[in-house]
Amino acid sequence: MTTSATLEEKPSVCPLDCPDTCSLSVLTDGNNILEVRGSKANPYTAGAICKKVSSYYPDFIHGERRLTTPLLRTGPRGSLKYSPISWEEALDRVHDGLTQAIENHGPESVLPFNYAGPHGQLAGGSMDFRFFHKLGATQLDRGPLCGAVRGAAYTSLFGNAPGMEPEQAEKSDLLVIASNNVTVSNLHLARSIKAAKKNGAKLIVIDPKRIKIAEQADLYIQIKPGTDIVFFQALAAELEKRNTIDKEFVERWVFGYEAYMNAAREYSLQDAANICQVPLEQIEDFLNHYTKAENVAMSVGNGAERGRNGGSSIRAAMALQVLSGNMGRPGAGIIAKQGLAFPSTSDKLRRPDLAPESTRMLNIVDVAKHILDDSLAPPIKAVFIYNHNPVCTHPDQNRMRRALSREDIFIVGCDIEMNDSMAYADVILPASSHFEFPDIYAAYGQAHLQRAEPVIPTVGSSLPNTEIFRRLAEKFGMDDPTFKADDYQLMDDAYDPQAPQMKGIRPSSISLEHSLPMTAENDQELIMCKTVFPDTTTGKIELFSADLEERFGYGLPRYQVVPQSYPLTLISPSSSKRTNATFGGNRESMGSEVLEINPADANQRKIKEGDKVRIWNDQGEVYLIASITDKVKPAIIYSPKGTWLGSSGTNQTVNALINADLRADIMGGACYNDTFVDIETI
């Protein structure tokens, strides 16, 4: 029996793929997670957390889907027929399966298939990388699935220099939020927006859907998806016409001005109105707000990157801030890439030097295609899935399922709970959750370094990722001290303890009660062109990128019309019930997901509120529940991402409808939002 005397609150950190990386307070009886609340250890997140973390974690850790012992497949792939085995047998089988692939086809026939399940530096990528690098396995370019397009768009301008901290938005007198569903995907920025508005700031929201934060906006612009580049380049050209370009700032800090402006001048405000499907009056209104403001903060979310024009759209938005001189002072800048403030030593942590020279690297979006390609040399014959649920997160879900259904490849799964991807594995290794081992946490949406210790023992016979890969390294005869480093040594390998941001504190000794803020020199705020500076080849903000020109032919942003094969465009945004596919097995997510549709499109198809509808294209079909709303534009429909197969009567999710072969303009990024479909009632 649990009594109040046996209960204890312990500090922790949220590891989910979210920019905020909240500090947590966990109520435990010593063995079980009873409650998860926000804590104030991180002053940015300051005690507030999302509903999914507070509500769903106890079930995630202790529910019926939790993996607690190694499993061996005894039935067809996907059948969920497994028998328990010992760790010794499981590791022997993994060793034998990988070794057979290597002996027959070479080490590159092994593919580590991981993404961003946990964001702790240890669980997310440390001993596992060392192991696969030493093994000589195929390497994976993971960014194109999400984040690489936005990241490269930012660094093409600023290099590896951190952007504005979100807390500084409170000092702005205008905030521009573009393609960022703040209350779902960036919760604590909403608090900074609220504080700024209380101080008299104006808010402009640009999004194809009238999202919740738009209710607070002084101006809401409902833009056509994929046309942001035209909108922002037309604005840049108009700033020039109105003589409101900050010429002094441009002269001092900008490279490629004339080349960029030549491209921007192709679009008038009327062109933007026509192409972006935005009233001209709203564009004029934007300009009036923008040119009157003294300090503009801009946040451009990941939504814009998920289409053919993704990189160009994000670059054009950020370029407007540069051209207007909204840099170099508190409250003026681009809220992005705070992760660059951390003194990361990822090469020391992951040891890419252990990999043989010229080891091939594959785009993560292409994994299913490569598994199915018998002409690939060498072929992929062993796949190790961990920190990832590819069946529920990748484009072209049915192709992924066909690939993982091949009986001639050996599949290892490693996860906290049974999910739709684990169901294809030959051997499943039970991973411990972040509540069960120590780890260290940076962030990509704020600048506080945090550390956590376990708050409960490991559940069942599960093991932390680091220990699983230590044991595998030993099985493969990797006896160098590199593969024996404990978790605290790995923490110290993750960040440079001599960096001024660390203030003399070793990473493994960071307080559990207080985060460590990453500041500029002399504890100053991160302010571009004042306390941090462009880290580019020219030392300036580059509106023309020689790198992107050489690699992709996009030295300048460029708009392209995407051919549309069906009448409706499907957008699959973040869900308030899931982080990607995490928590997708919770009962809150296992019912039919909603499909938001404009009244005009619903009336044309005789669809009523609450109807079950079939949404389809050439790649698949999904059953969803219609929600009729004018929050979405005509011809644009919305259904949140991350659902599991059981949520639809077709045993498919919206990811089945997404073309995996379409790519963004830069970085080979997936084009989730260039998905064209039709709908009918069932």
C-alpha positions as CSV (number, residue, x, y, z in Angstrom):
1,M,0.0,0.0,0.0
2,T,1.3,3.4,-0.9
3,T,1.3,6.1,1.8
4,S,2.2,9.7,1.8
5,A,5.4,8.8,3.6
6,T,6.5,6.7,0.7
7,L,5.8,9.3,-2.0
8,E,8.5,11.6,-3.3
9,E,8.8,14.3,-5.9
10,K,11.9,14.1,-8.1
11,P,13.2,16.4,-10.8
12,S,13.4,15.3,-14.4
13,V,13.3,16.6,-17.9
14,C,11.0,16.0,-20.9
15,P,12.8,14.2,-23.7
16,L,10.2,14.5,-26.4
17,D,10.9,15.9,-29.9
18,C,9.6,19.4,-29.0
19,P,11.5,22.7,-29.0
20,D,10.7,23.5,-25.4
21,T,12.4,20.7,-23.4
22,C,10.4,21.3,-20.2
23,S,11.8,20.7,-16.7
24,L,9.6,18.2,-14.8
25,S,8.6,17.2,-11.3
26,V,7.7,13.5,-11.0
27,L,5.7,12.1,-8.2
28,T,6.7,8.5,-7.5
29,D,6.3,5.8,-4.9
30,G,9.7,4.5,-5.6
31,N,8.7,2.1,-8.3
32,N,5.9,3.8,-10.3
33,I,5.3,7.2,-12.0
34,L,2.2,8.5,-10.4
35,E,2.1,12.1,-11.6
36,V,4.1,14.3,-14.0
37,R,4.0,18.0,-13.5
38,G,6.1,21.0,-14.7
39,S,8.9,22.4,-12.5
40,K,10.6,25.7,-12.3
41,A,14.1,24.3,-12.7
42,N,14.1,25.7,-16.2
43,P,13.0,29.3,-16.0
44,Y,11.8,29.4,-19.6
45,T,9.3,26.5,-19.1
46,A,8.7,27.6,-15.5
47,G,6.3,25.0,-14.4
48,A,4.0,24.8,-17.4
49,I,3.8,21.6,-19.4
50,C,1.5,20.2,-22.1
51,K,-1.5,18.0,-21.4
52,K,-0.1,15.0,-23.2
53,V,3.0,14.9,-20.9
54,S,1.0,15.4,-17.7
55,S,-1.7,12.9,-18.7
56,Y,-0.2,10.1,-20.8
57,Y,3.2,9.4,-19.3
58,P,2.1,7.0,-16.4
59,D,0.4,4.8,-19.0
60,F,3.3,5.0,-21.4
61,I,5.7,3.8,-18.6
62,H,3.5,1.2,-16.9
63,G,0.7,0.4,-19.3
64,E,0.0,-2.8,-21.2
65,R,2.0,-1.8,-24.2
66,R,5.3,-1.4,-22.2
67,L,8.0,-3.8,-23.3
68,T,9.6,-5.4,-20.2
69,T,11.5,-8.4,-21.6
70,P,13.2,-9.3,-24.8
71,L,10.9,-10.9,-27.4
72,L,11.3,-13.3,-30.3
73,R,9.0,-13.3,-33.3
74,T,7.0,-16.5,-33.7
75,G,4.4,-15.5,-36.4
76,P,4.3,-13.4,-39.6
77,R,5.6,-9.9,-39.5
78,G,3.0,-7.5,-38.1
79,S,1.1,-10.3,-36.4
80,L,2.3,-9.4,-32.9
81,K,3.1,-13.0,-32.2
82,Y,6.1,-13.1,-29.9
83,S,7.6,-15.2,-27.1
84,P,9.8,-14.0,-24.2
85,I,13.5,-14.8,-24.3
86,S,16.4,-14.0,-22.1
87,W,18.8,-11.0,-22.7
88,E,21.6,-13.5,-23.4
89,E,19.6,-15.2,-26.2
90,A,18.3,-11.9,-27.6
91,L,21.8,-10.4,-27.9
92,D,23.1,-13.7,-29.4
93,R,20.4,-13.6,-32.0
94,V,21.1,-9.9,-32.8
95,H,24.8,-10.7,-33.1
96,D,24.1,-13.7,-35.4
97,G,21.7,-11.8,-37.6
98,L,24.0,-8.8,-38.1
99,T,27.0,-11.0,-38.5
100,Q,25.3,-13.1,-41.2
101,A,24.4,-9.9,-43.2
102,I,28.0,-8.6,-42.8
103,E,29.6,-11.9,-43.9
104,N,27.3,-12.2,-46.9
105,H,27.1,-8.6,-48.1
106,G,29.5,-6.5,-46.1
107,P,29.0,-4.1,-43.1
108,E,27.0,-1.6,-45.2
109,S,24.3,-4.1,-45.5
110,V,23.4,-3.2,-41.9
111,L,21.2,-0.1,-41.4
112,P,20.7,1.6,-38.1
113,F,17.2,3.1,-38.5
114,N,16.7,5.7,-35.7
115,Y,15.4,9.2,-35.5
116,A,14.3,11.5,-32.6
117,G,12.3,9.4,-30.1
118,P,14.2,10.7,-27.0
119,H,16.1,14.0,-27.2
120,G,18.5,13.2,-24.4
121,Q,22.1,13.2,-25.7
122,L,22.8,9.8,-24.3
123,A,19.6,8.0,-25.3
124,G,19.3,9.9,-28.6
125,G,22.7,9.3,-30.0
126,S,25.9,8.3,-28.1
127,M,27.0,4.7,-27.5
128,D,24.7,3.5,-30.4
129,F,26.6,5.8,-32.9
130,R,29.9,4.5,-31.6
131,F,28.8,0.9,-32.1
132,F,27.4,1.4,-35.6
133,H,30.4,3.5,-36.7
134,K,32.8,0.9,-35.6
135,L,30.7,-1.8,-37.2
136,G,31.0,0.0,-40.5
137,A,27.2,0.1,-41.0
138,T,25.5,2.3,-43.5
139,Q,25.0,5.8,-42.2
140,L,21.7,7.7,-42.2
141,D,21.0,11.3,-43.0
142,R,18.1,11.8,-40.6
143,G,17.4,15.5,-41.0
144,P,15.4,15.3,-44.2
145,L,12.5,13.6,-42.3
146,C,12.0,16.9,-40.3
147,G,14.1,19.9,-39.4
148,A,17.0,19.8,-42.0
149,V,15.3,22.1,-44.4
150,R,14.5,24.8,-41.8
151,G,17.9,24.3,-40.2
152,A,19.8,24.7,-43.5
153,A,17.6,27.7,-44.5
154,Y,18.7,29.4,-41.2
155,T,22.4,28.5,-41.4
156,S,22.5,29.5,-45.1
157,L,22.0,33.1,-43.8
158,F,23.7,33.0,-40.4
159,G,26.0,30.0,-40.3
160,N,26.2,28.2,-37.0
161,A,25.3,31.2,-34.8
162,P,22.3,30.9,-32.5
163,G,19.2,32.9,-33.1
164,M,17.1,35.0,-30.7
165,E,16.0,33.4,-27.5
166,P,12.2,33.2,-27.2
167,E,12.2,35.1,-23.9
168,Q,13.4,38.2,-25.8
169,A,10.1,38.4,-27.6
170,E,8.7,40.1,-24.5
171,K,10.8,43.1,-25.5
172,S,9.4,43.3,-29.0
173,D,6.7,45.7,-30.2
174,L,5.7,43.4,-33.1
175,L,5.7,39.6,-33.3
176,V,5.4,37.8,-36.6
177,I,4.5,34.1,-36.2
178,A,4.6,32.1,-39.4
179,S,3.8,28.4,-39.9
180,N,4.2,27.8,-36.2
181,N,1.2,26.3,-34.3
182,V,2.5,27.8,-31.0
183,T,0.0,26.4,-28.6
184,V,0.5,22.9,-29.8
185,S,4.2,22.7,-30.9
186,N,5.9,25.6,-29.0
187,L,3.8,26.1,-25.9
188,H,6.0,28.5,-23.9
189,L,6.5,30.9,-26.7
190,A,2.8,31.7,-26.2
191,R,3.6,33.0,-22.7
192,S,6.2,35.4,-24.2
193,I,3.7,36.5,-26.8
194,K,1.2,37.2,-24.0
195,A,3.7,39.2,-22.0
196,A,4.7,41.2,-25.1
197,K,1.1,42.0,-25.9
198,K,0.5,43.1,-22.3
199,N,3.4,45.6,-22.9
200,G,1.6,46.9,-26.0
201,A,3.1,44.7,-28.8
202,K,1.1,43.8,-31.9
203,L,0.8,40.2,-33.1
204,I,0.7,39.0,-36.8
205,V,0.0,35.3,-37.5
206,I,0.5,33.8,-40.9
207,D,-0.8,30.3,-41.4
208,P,-3.1,28.4,-43.7
209,K,-5.2,27.5,-40.8
210,R,-6.7,29.9,-38.2
211,I,-4.8,28.3,-35.3
212,K,-5.5,29.1,-31.7
213,I,-2.8,31.8,-31.4
214,A,-4.4,33.6,-34.3
215,E,-7.4,34.4,-32.0
216,Q,-5.0,36.8,-30.2
217,A,-3.6,38.3,-33.5
218,D,-4.0,41.9,-34.5
219,L,-3.7,40.6,-38.0
220,Y,-4.3,37.1,-39.2
221,I,-3.2,36.2,-42.8
222,Q,-4.6,32.9,-44.1
223,I,-2.0,32.1,-46.7
224,K,-2.1,29.4,-49.4
225,P,0.4,26.6,-48.3
226,G,3.8,26.7,-50.1
227,T,3.5,30.3,-51.2
228,D,5.2,32.0,-48.3
229,I,8.3,32.8,-50.5
230,V,6.2,34.9,-52.8
231,F,4.6,36.8,-49.9
232,F,7.9,37.6,-48.2
233,Q,9.8,38.5,-51.4
234,A,7.0,40.8,-52.5
235,L,7.3,42.5,-49.1
236,A,11.1,42.9,-49.6
237,A,10.6,44.5,-52.9
238,E,8.0,46.9,-51.5
239,L,10.3,47.8,-48.6
240,E,12.8,48.9,-51.2
241,K,10.2,50.9,-53.1
242,R,9.2,52.7,-49.8
243,N,12.8,53.3,-49.0
244,T,12.5,51.4,-45.7
245,I,15.4,49.0,-46.2
246,D,17.9,49.5,-43.4
247,K,20.8,50.5,-45.8
248,E,23.3,51.0,-43.0
249,F,22.7,47.5,-41.6
250,V,22.8,46.0,-45.0
251,E,26.1,47.7,-45.9
252,R,27.7,46.5,-42.7
253,W,26.2,43.0,-42.3
254,V,24.7,41.6,-45.5
255,F,26.2,39.7,-48.4
256,G,24.3,39.1,-51.7
257,Y,21.9,42.0,-51.3
258,E,21.6,42.9,-55.0
259,A,21.2,39.3,-56.1
260,Y,18.5,38.7,-53.6
261,M,16.6,41.9,-54.5
262,N,16.8,41.2,-58.2
263,A,14.9,38.0,-57.4
264,A,12.5,39.7,-55.0
265,R,11.6,42.4,-57.5
266,E,9.9,39.8,-59.7
267,Y,6.9,39.9,-57.4
268,S,4.6,42.9,-56.7
269,L,2.1,43.0,-53.8
270,Q,-0.7,42.2,-56.3
271,D,1.3,39.1,-57.4
272,A,1.5,38.1,-53.8
273,A,-2.2,38.6,-53.3
274,N,-3.0,36.5,-56.3
275,I,-0.6,33.7,-55.7
276,C,-0.9,33.5,-51.9
277,Q,-4.7,33.9,-52.1
278,V,-4.5,36.8,-49.5
279,P,-6.4,40.1,-49.9
280,L,-4.2,42.9,-51.0
281,E,-5.5,45.0,-48.1
282,Q,-4.1,42.5,-45.6
283,I,-0.7,42.7,-47.2
284,E,-0.8,46.5,-47.0
285,D,-1.9,46.1,-43.3
286,F,1.1,43.8,-42.7
287,L,3.5,46.4,-44.2
288,N,2.0,49.2,-42.1
289,H,2.5,47.3,-38.9
290,Y,5.9,46.1,-39.9
291,T,7.4,49.4,-41.0
292,K,6.1,51.2,-37.9
293,A,7.6,48.8,-35.4
294,E,10.9,49.4,-33.7
295,N,11.7,45.9,-32.7
296,V,10.2,42.9,-34.6
297,A,10.6,39.3,-33.5
298,M,9.8,36.6,-36.0
299,S,9.3,32.9,-35.5
300,V,9.1,30.7,-38.5
301,G,8.1,27.1,-37.6
302,N,8.7,23.8,-39.2
303,G,5.3,23.8,-41.0
304,A,6.8,25.9,-43.9
305,E,9.5,23.4,-44.6
306,R,7.2,20.5,-45.3
307,G,6.7,21.3,-49.0
308,R,8.6,21.8,-52.3
309,N,9.2,25.5,-51.6
310,G,10.1,24.9,-47.9
311,G,13.7,26.1,-47.9
312,S,12.9,29.1,-50.1
313,S,9.9,30.2,-48.0
314,I,11.9,30.1,-44.7
315,R,14.9,31.9,-46.2
316,A,12.6,34.6,-47.7
317,A,10.9,35.2,-44.3
318,M,14.1,35.5,-42.5
319,A,15.6,37.7,-45.2
320,L,12.8,40.3,-44.5
321,Q,14.1,40.6,-40.9
322,V,17.6,41.2,-42.2
323,L,16.6,43.8,-44.8
324,S,14.6,45.7,-42.3
325,G,17.5,45.8,-39.9
326,N,15.6,43.9,-37.2
327,M,18.8,42.6,-35.6
328,G,21.4,43.8,-33.2
329,R,19.1,44.7,-30.3
330,P,16.9,43.0,-27.7
331,G,13.5,42.1,-29.0
332,A,14.6,42.2,-32.7
333,G,15.6,39.1,-34.5
334,I,14.6,35.6,-35.6
335,I,13.5,33.1,-32.9
336,A,15.4,30.0,-34.2
337,K,18.3,27.6,-33.7
338,Q,19.0,28.3,-30.1
339,G,20.5,24.8,-30.1
340,L,23.6,26.4,-31.7
341,A,24.3,28.1,-28.3
342,F,25.3,24.8,-26.7
343,P,29.0,23.9,-26.8
344,S,28.3,20.5,-28.3
345,T,31.2,18.1,-28.9
346,S,29.1,15.6,-30.8
347,D,32.1,14.1,-32.6
348,K,33.7,13.2,-29.2
349,L,30.4,11.7,-28.1
350,R,29.5,9.8,-31.3
351,R,33.0,9.1,-32.7
352,P,32.4,9.3,-36.5
353,D,36.2,8.8,-36.9
354,L,35.5,5.1,-36.0
355,A,33.6,4.6,-39.3
356,P,35.6,3.4,-42.4
357,E,36.3,6.1,-44.9
358,S,33.7,6.6,-47.6
359,T,31.0,4.7,-45.7
360,R,27.8,5.3,-47.7
361,M,25.1,7.6,-46.3
362,L,21.4,7.3,-47.2
363,N,18.6,9.8,-46.9
364,I,16.2,8.5,-44.2
365,V,13.2,9.3,-46.4
366,D,14.5,6.8,-48.9
367,V,14.9,3.8,-46.5
368,A,11.8,1.9,-47.6
369,K,12.8,2.3,-51.3
370,H,16.3,1.1,-50.6
371,I,15.2,-2.0,-48.6
372,L,13.0,-3.0,-51.6
373,D,15.7,-2.3,-54.1
374,D,17.4,-5.6,-54.9
375,S,19.9,-3.8,-57.2
376,L,21.3,-1.7,-54.3
377,A,24.9,-2.6,-53.8
378,P,25.3,-3.8,-51.2
379,P,21.7,-4.5,-50.4
380,I,20.2,-3.8,-47.0
381,K,19.9,-7.1,-45.2
382,A,19.7,-6.1,-41.5
383,V,17.8,-3.2,-40.1
384,F,18.0,-2.0,-36.4
385,I,14.9,0.1,-35.6
386,Y,15.2,2.2,-32.4
387,N,14.1,5.7,-31.2
388,H,11.7,5.6,-34.1
389,N,8.3,4.5,-35.3
390,P,8.8,4.7,-39.1
391,V,5.5,3.0,-40.0
392,C,3.6,5.9,-38.4
393,T,5.9,8.8,-39.3
394,H,7.4,8.2,-42.8
395,P,5.7,9.3,-46.0
396,D,4.3,6.4,-48.2
397,Q,3.4,4.2,-45.3
398,N,2.4,1.3,-47.4
399,R,5.8,1.2,-49.1
400,M,7.4,1.2,-45.7
401,R,5.2,-1.7,-44.6
402,R,6.1,-3.7,-47.7
403,A,9.8,-3.1,-47.0
404,L,9.6,-4.2,-43.4
405,S,7.5,-7.2,-44.4
406,R,10.4,-8.8,-46.3
407,E,11.3,-12.1,-44.8
408,D,14.9,-12.0,-46.2
409,I,16.0,-9.2,-44.0
410,F,16.8,-9.4,-40.3
411,I,15.0,-6.7,-38.3
412,V,15.9,-5.7,-34.7
413,G,13.5,-3.5,-32.8
414,C,14.3,-1.6,-29.6
415,D,11.7,0.6,-27.9
416,I,9.9,1.4,-24.7
417,E,6.6,0.1,-25.8
418,M,5.1,-2.2,-28.5
419,N,4.1,-0.1,-31.5
420,D,3.3,-0.6,-35.2
421,S,7.0,-0.7,-36.2
422,M,8.1,-3.1,-33.5
423,A,5.5,-5.5,-34.8
424,Y,7.8,-6.2,-37.8
425,A,11.0,-7.0,-35.8
426,D,12.5,-10.5,-35.5
427,V,13.9,-9.7,-32.1
428,I,12.7,-6.9,-29.8
429,L,14.9,-5.4,-27.1
430,P,13.0,-3.6,-24.3
431,A,14.4,-0.1,-23.8
432,S,14.2,1.8,-20.5
433,S,12.4,5.2,-20.5
434,H,14.2,8.4,-19.7
435,F,12.7,8.2,-16.2
436,E,14.9,5.2,-15.6
437,F,18.5,6.4,-16.4
438,P,20.6,9.6,-16.3
439,D,20.8,11.9,-19.3
440,I,21.7,15.4,-20.3
441,Y,19.4,17.6,-22.4
442,A,20.0,20.5,-24.7
443,A,17.1,22.0,-26.7
444,Y,16.4,23.3,-30.2
445,G,13.9,26.0,-29.1
446,Q,15.5,27.5,-26.0
447,A,19.0,27.8,-24.5
448,H,19.0,26.0,-21.2
449,L,21.2,22.9,-20.6
450,Q,19.6,20.4,-18.2
451,R,20.5,17.1,-16.5
452,A,18.4,14.4,-15.0
453,E,18.8,11.3,-12.9
454,P,16.5,8.3,-12.8
455,V,13.4,8.7,-10.8
456,I,12.4,5.1,-10.7
457,P,14.2,1.8,-11.3
458,T,14.2,0.2,-14.7
459,V,10.9,-1.4,-15.5
460,G,11.0,-5.2,-15.8
461,S,14.3,-6.2,-17.5
462,S,14.4,-3.2,-19.8
463,L,17.8,-1.5,-20.2
464,P,18.9,2.0,-21.2
465,N,20.0,2.4,-24.8
466,T,23.6,3.1,-23.7
467,E,23.8,-0.3,-21.8
468,I,22.2,-2.2,-24.7
469,F,24.8,-0.9,-27.1
470,R,27.6,-1.5,-24.5
471,R,26.6,-5.1,-24.4
472,L,26.3,-5.4,-28.1
473,A,29.8,-3.9,-28.5
474,E,31.1,-6.5,-26.1
475,K,29.4,-9.2,-28.2
476,F,31.2,-8.0,-31.3
477,G,34.6,-7.9,-29.6
478,M,34.8,-4.1,-29.3
479,D,36.9,-4.0,-26.1
480,D,38.3,-0.5,-26.4
481,P,37.5,1.9,-23.5
482,T,35.4,3.9,-26.0
483,F,32.7,1.2,-25.7
484,K,32.9,0.9,-21.9
485,A,32.3,4.6,-21.0
486,D,29.6,5.0,-18.4
487,D,26.7,7.4,-18.7
488,Y,28.5,10.2,-16.8
489,Q,31.6,10.0,-19.0
490,L,29.3,10.2,-22.0
491,M,27.7,13.3,-20.6
492,D,31.2,14.9,-20.3
493,D,31.9,13.8,-23.9
494,A,28.7,15.6,-25.1
495,Y,29.7,19.2,-24.2
496,D,32.9,21.1,-23.8
497,P,33.4,21.7,-20.1
498,Q,35.9,24.4,-20.9
499,A,33.5,26.5,-22.9
500,P,32.6,29.8,-21.2
501,Q,28.9,28.9,-21.3
502,M,29.6,26.0,-18.9
503,K,30.9,28.4,-16.3
504,G,33.4,25.9,-15.1
505,I,30.7,23.2,-14.5
506,R,31.3,19.7,-15.9
507,P,28.3,18.5,-17.9
508,S,27.8,15.5,-15.6
509,S,27.7,17.8,-12.5
510,I,25.0,20.2,-13.7
511,S,22.5,20.8,-10.9
512,L,19.3,18.8,-11.1
513,E,17.4,21.7,-9.5
514,H,18.5,24.5,-11.9
515,S,19.1,24.6,-15.6
516,L,22.3,26.1,-17.0
517,P,21.6,29.0,-19.3
518,M,23.7,29.2,-22.5
519,T,24.7,32.9,-22.8
520,A,26.9,34.9,-25.0
521,E,30.3,36.3,-23.8
522,N,30.1,37.9,-20.3
523,D,26.7,36.4,-19.7
524,Q,25.0,38.6,-22.3
525,E,21.8,37.7,-24.1
526,L,22.1,36.1,-27.5
527,I,21.6,39.0,-29.9
528,M,22.6,38.6,-33.5
529,C,25.2,41.1,-34.8
530,K,25.8,42.4,-31.2
531,T,26.7,39.5,-28.9
532,V,26.8,36.7,-31.5
533,F,27.8,37.1,-35.1
534,P,27.2,35.4,-38.4
535,D,29.4,32.3,-38.7
536,T,29.6,32.3,-42.5
537,T,32.4,32.2,-45.0
538,T,32.0,36.0,-45.6
539,G,31.4,36.8,-41.9
540,K,28.1,38.4,-43.0
541,I,24.5,37.4,-43.3
542,E,24.3,35.7,-46.7
543,L,21.2,36.3,-48.7
544,F,22.9,34.5,-51.6
545,S,24.2,31.0,-50.5
546,A,27.1,29.7,-52.6
547,D,26.7,26.4,-50.6
548,L,23.1,25.9,-51.5
549,E,23.8,26.9,-55.1
550,E,26.5,24.3,-55.4
551,R,24.5,21.5,-53.7
552,F,21.0,22.2,-54.9
553,G,21.0,25.0,-57.4
554,Y,19.2,27.3,-54.9
555,G,21.7,30.0,-54.2
556,L,18.6,32.2,-54.0
557,P,15.1,31.3,-52.9
558,R,12.9,30.4,-55.8
559,Y,9.1,29.7,-56.1
560,Q,7.9,26.7,-57.9
561,V,4.3,25.7,-58.7
562,V,3.7,22.1,-57.5
563,P,1.5,20.1,-59.9
564,Q,-1.7,19.0,-58.2
565,S,-3.2,15.6,-59.1
566,Y,-6.3,15.7,-56.8
567,P,-8.5,18.6,-55.9
568,L,-7.7,18.9,-52.2
569,T,-4.4,19.5,-50.4
570,L,-3.9,17.6,-47.2
571,I,-1.9,19.2,-44.3
572,S,-0.9,16.8,-41.5
573,P,0.2,19.1,-38.6
574,S,1.2,18.3,-35.0
575,S,-1.4,16.9,-32.7
576,S,-2.3,18.1,-29.2
577,K,-2.6,14.4,-28.3
578,R,0.8,13.1,-29.6
579,T,4.4,14.2,-30.1
580,N,5.0,12.7,-33.6
581,A,3.8,9.1,-33.0
582,T,4.7,9.0,-29.3
583,F,1.5,8.4,-27.2
584,G,-0.2,7.2,-30.4
585,G,-1.2,4.0,-28.6
586,N,-2.9,5.9,-25.8
587,R,-6.7,5.4,-25.7
588,E,-7.1,9.2,-26.5
589,S,-5.5,8.6,-29.9
590,M,-6.9,5.2,-30.8
591,G,-10.3,6.3,-32.0
592,S,-10.9,7.8,-35.5
593,E,-8.9,11.0,-36.1
594,V,-10.7,14.1,-37.3
595,L,-10.5,15.7,-40.7
596,E,-11.0,19.5,-40.8
597,I,-12.7,20.6,-44.0
598,N,-14.1,24.0,-45.1
599,P,-17.9,24.3,-45.4
600,A,-17.7,24.9,-49.2
601,D,-15.8,21.7,-49.8
602,A,-18.1,19.8,-47.4
603,N,-21.3,21.1,-49.1
604,Q,-20.0,20.2,-52.6
605,R,-19.5,16.6,-51.4
606,K,-22.6,16.5,-49.2
607,I,-20.5,15.9,-46.1
608,K,-22.1,16.7,-42.7
609,E,-20.5,17.3,-39.3
610,G,-19.4,14.0,-37.7
611,D,-19.7,11.9,-40.9
612,K,-17.2,9.2,-41.4
613,V,-15.4,10.0,-44.6
614,R,-13.0,8.2,-46.9
615,I,-9.9,10.2,-47.9
616,W,-7.9,8.7,-50.8
617,N,-5.4,9.1,-53.6
618,D,-3.4,6.6,-55.7
619,Q,-1.3,5.5,-52.7
620,G,-4.0,4.6,-50.2
621,E,-7.1,5.4,-48.3
622,V,-8.0,6.4,-44.7
623,Y,-11.2,6.7,-42.8
624,L,-11.6,9.9,-40.7
625,I,-14.4,11.9,-39.0
626,A,-15.4,15.1,-40.7
627,S,-15.2,18.3,-38.7
628,I,-16.6,21.2,-40.8
629,T,-14.9,24.6,-40.0
630,D,-14.0,27.8,-41.7
631,K,-10.7,27.7,-39.8
632,V,-9.3,26.0,-42.9
633,K,-9.2,27.5,-46.4
634,P,-11.3,26.0,-49.2
635,A,-9.5,23.2,-50.9
636,I,-7.2,22.7,-47.9
637,I,-7.9,20.0,-45.4
638,Y,-6.2,19.1,-42.1
639,S,-5.7,15.9,-40.1
640,P,-3.1,15.6,-37.4
641,K,-0.1,13.4,-37.8
642,G,1.2,10.6,-35.7
643,T,-1.8,8.3,-35.5
644,W,-1.3,4.5,-35.3
645,L,-2.7,2.0,-37.8
646,G,-5.5,0.9,-35.6
647,S,-7.1,4.4,-35.6
648,S,-8.6,3.8,-39.1
649,G,-10.7,1.1,-40.5
650,T,-8.4,0.8,-43.4
651,N,-5.4,0.0,-41.2
652,Q,-3.7,3.0,-42.7
653,T,-3.1,6.5,-41.6
654,V,-2.7,9.8,-43.5
655,N,1.0,9.0,-44.0
656,A,-0.1,6.3,-46.5
657,L,-1.3,9.2,-48.7
658,I,2.0,11.1,-48.7
659,N,4.4,10.8,-51.6
660,A,7.9,9.8,-50.4
661,D,9.5,10.7,-53.7
662,L,8.6,14.4,-53.7
663,R,11.4,16.5,-52.2
664,A,11.8,20.0,-50.8
665,D,14.0,22.5,-52.7
666,I,17.0,21.9,-50.4
667,M,18.3,19.1,-48.2
668,G,16.2,16.3,-49.8
669,G,13.4,17.1,-47.3
670,A,10.1,15.2,-47.2
671,C,7.1,17.0,-48.7
672,Y,4.4,16.0,-46.3
673,N,2.2,19.0,-47.2
674,D,2.3,18.5,-50.9
675,T,-0.2,15.7,-50.6
676,F,-3.3,15.8,-52.9
677,V,-6.4,13.8,-52.2
678,D,-10.2,13.7,-52.5
679,I,-12.9,12.8,-50.0
680,E,-16.3,11.1,-50.0
681,T,-18.7,9.9,-47.3
682,I,-18.7,6.3,-46.5
